[in-house]
């Protein structure tokens, strides 16, 4: 799993082939408690040039597991294929995690998002088998 803070998730309601209502829980570092999010999750894989997108936005849904419910104001991923089997990922997000100060967000949240994107990248690396050829 590429996101170490991810604890659990469940689909509350499947809306169609490309969207659902998802509840997920993220763990936090001590002394902060875990947070739950309840989001409308939608994705498209049929965009021009082989691109794909995923969109998350919080919804009001009775799906309480944790005391603290964070709010995903907007989370958008756009993945565009590039040359040599690489992809460019653009991630725009505004999330209210509740319980963290503006100073924390200004100093640390950007690094946390960058670390998550690096983990996503690493999750796609394949070990290439090296074969020796005998002449």
BELJOCOR-V978281 format. One line per field, one symbol per residue. ss: DSSP state (h for helix, s for strand, l for the rest). burial: b if it has 16 or more other C-alpha atoms within 10 Angstrom, else e. A space follows every 50 residues. Layout:
ss: ???
burial: ???
This chain:
ss: lllllsssssssssssllssssssssllllllllsssssssssslllhhh lssssssslllllllllsslssssssssssslhhhlssssssssssllll lhhhhhhhhhhhhhhhhhhhhhhllllllllllll
burial: eeeeeeeeeeebeeeeeebbbbbbbbeeeeeeebbbbbbbbbbeeeeeee bbbbbbbbbeeeeeeeebbbbbeebbbbbbeeeeeeeebebeeebebeee eeeeeeeeeeeeeeebbeeeeeeeeeeeeeeeeee
